[in-house]
Amino acid sequence: MSHFVGLDVSENEVSNCVVNAAGNVRARATVAAASDLIAAFIERSTPGAERVVHVGALP
């Protein structure tokens, strides 16, 4: 089944959410804004993610 990852990026942390094709939440976590922590969450929660999108505010 397809999985999608959404990232809500702020200066100090990133909220991560994984949903399946039906829109059901499969995993959710907030991690420090560090690329290795974000990648580890994605790899752990959905290694076959089809798409990763992010939201970030402009100053």
CYANA upper distance limits for C-alpha pairs under 8 A (distance plus 0.5 A):
  1 MET  CA     20 ASN  CA      7.44
  1 MET  CA     21 ALA  CA      7.40
  2 SER  CA     20 ASN  CA      6.25
  2 SER  CA     21 ALA  CA      5.95
  2 SER  CA     48 GLY  CA      8.23
  2 SER  CA     49 ALA  CA      7.40
  2 SER  CA     50 GLU  CA      6.81
  3 HIS  CA     18 VAL  CA      7.15
  3 HIS  CA     19 VAL  CA      6.15
  3 HIS  CA     20 ASN  CA      4.87
  3 HIS  CA     21 ALA  CA      6.61
  3 HIS  CA     46 THR  CA      7.39
  3 HIS  CA     48 GLY  CA      7.67
  3 HIS  CA     49 ALA  CA      5.58
  3 HIS  CA     50 GLU  CA      6.43
  3 HIS  CA     51 ARG  CA      7.94
  4 PHE  CA     18 VAL  CA      6.09
  4 PHE  CA     19 VAL  CA      5.93
  4 PHE  CA     20 ASN  CA      6.78
  4 PHE  CA     21 ALA  CA      8.09
  4 PHE  CA     49 ALA  CA      6.08
  4 PHE  CA     50 GLU  CA      6.32
  4 PHE  CA     51 ARG  CA      5.61
  4 PHE  CA     52 VAL  CA      6.54
  5 VAL  CA     16 ASN  CA      7.46
  5 VAL  CA     17 CYS  CA      6.16
  5 VAL  CA     18 VAL  CA      5.00
  5 VAL  CA     19 VAL  CA      7.11
  5 VAL  CA     42 ILE  CA      8.02
  5 VAL  CA     49 ALA  CA      7.39
  5 VAL  CA     51 ARG  CA      6.81
  5 VAL  CA     52 VAL  CA      5.16
  5 VAL  CA     53 VAL  CA      6.87
  6 GLY  CA     16 ASN  CA      6.25
  6 GLY  CA     17 CYS  CA      5.72
  6 GLY  CA     18 VAL  CA      6.95
  6 GLY  CA     52 VAL  CA      6.38
  6 GLY  CA     53 VAL  CA      5.53
  6 GLY  CA     54 HIS  CA      6.17
  6 GLY  CA     55 VAL  CA      8.35
  7 LEU  CA     14 VAL  CA      6.81
  7 LEU  CA     15 SER  CA      6.17
  7 LEU  CA     16 ASN  CA      5.22
  7 LEU  CA     17 CYS  CA      7.15
  7 LEU  CA     52 VAL  CA      8.01
  7 LEU  CA     53 VAL  CA      6.62
  7 LEU  CA     54 HIS  CA      4.88
  7 LEU  CA     55 VAL  CA      6.70
  8 ASP  CA     14 VAL  CA      6.04
  8 ASP  CA     15 SER  CA      5.55
  8 ASP  CA     16 ASN  CA      7.06
  8 ASP  CA     54 HIS  CA      6.18
  8 ASP  CA     55 VAL  CA      5.34
  8 ASP  CA     56 GLY  CA      6.75
  9 VAL  CA     13 GLU  CA      7.01
  9 VAL  CA     14 VAL  CA      5.10
  9 VAL  CA     15 SER  CA      7.15
  9 VAL  CA     33 ALA  CA      8.00
  9 VAL  CA     54 HIS  CA      7.22
  9 VAL  CA     55 VAL  CA      6.40
  9 VAL  CA     56 GLY  CA      5.55
  9 VAL  CA     57 ALA  CA      8.33
 10 SER  CA     14 VAL  CA      6.51
 10 SER  CA     33 ALA  CA      7.97
 10 SER  CA     56 GLY  CA      6.93
 10 SER  CA     57 ALA  CA      7.91
 11 GLU  CA     33 ALA  CA      7.39
 12 ASN  CA     32 ALA  CA      6.47
 12 ASN  CA     33 ALA  CA      5.74
 13 GLU  CA     30 THR  CA      7.21
 13 GLU  CA     31 VAL  CA      6.08
 13 GLU  CA     32 ALA  CA      4.73
 13 GLU  CA     33 ALA  CA      4.84
 13 GLU  CA     34 ALA  CA      8.46
 14 VAL  CA     30 THR  CA      6.07
 14 VAL  CA     31 VAL  CA      5.94
 14 VAL  CA     32 ALA  CA      6.62
 14 VAL  CA     33 ALA  CA      5.94
 14 VAL  CA     38 ILE  CA      8.13
 15 SER  CA     28 ARG  CA      8.05
 15 SER  CA     29 ALA  CA      6.42
 15 SER  CA     30 THR  CA      4.73
 15 SER  CA     31 VAL  CA      7.04
 16 ASN  CA     28 ARG  CA      6.06
 16 ASN  CA     29 ALA  CA      5.77
 16 ASN  CA     30 THR  CA      6.42
 16 ASN  CA     31 VAL  CA      8.30
 16 ASN  CA     38 ILE  CA      8.47
 17 CYS  CA     25 VAL  CA      7.59
 17 CYS  CA     26 ARG  CA      8.20
 17 CYS  CA     27 ALA  CA      6.31
 17 CYS  CA     28 ARG  CA      4.95
 17 CYS  CA     29 ALA  CA      7.20
 18 VAL  CA     25 VAL  CA      6.35
 18 VAL  CA     26 ARG  CA      5.90
 18 VAL  CA     27 ALA  CA      5.60
 18 VAL  CA     28 ARG  CA      6.86
 18 VAL  CA     45 SER  CA      8.02
 18 VAL  CA     46 THR  CA      8.01
 19 VAL  CA     23 GLY  CA      5.87
 19 VAL  CA     24 ASN  CA      5.74
 19 VAL  CA     25 VAL  CA      4.90
 19 VAL  CA     26 ARG  CA      5.82
 19 VAL  CA     27 ALA  CA      7.76
 20 ASN  CA     24 ASN  CA      6.03
 20 ASN  CA     25 VAL  CA      7.25
 20 ASN  CA     26 ARG  CA      7.25
 26 ARG  CA     45 SER  CA      8.44
 27 ALA  CA     45 SER  CA      6.97
 29 ALA  CA     41 PHE  CA      8.44
 31 VAL  CA     37 LEU  CA      7.10
 31 VAL  CA     38 ILE  CA      7.40
 32 ALA  CA     37 LEU  CA      7.50
 33 ALA  CA     37 LEU  CA      8.07
 33 ALA  CA     38 ILE  CA      7.91
 34 ALA  CA     38 ILE  CA      6.88
 35 SER  CA     39 ALA  CA      6.55
 36 ASP  CA     40 ALA  CA      6.56
 37 LEU  CA     41 PHE  CA      6.78
 38 ILE  CA     42 ILE  CA      6.90
 39 ALA  CA     43 GLU  CA      6.57
 40 ALA  CA     44 ARG  CA      6.45
 41 PHE  CA     45 SER  CA      6.44
 42 ILE  CA     46 THR  CA      6.14
 42 ILE  CA     47 PRO  CA      7.01
 42 ILE  CA     49 ALA  CA      8.29
 43 GLU  CA     47 PRO  CA      5.06
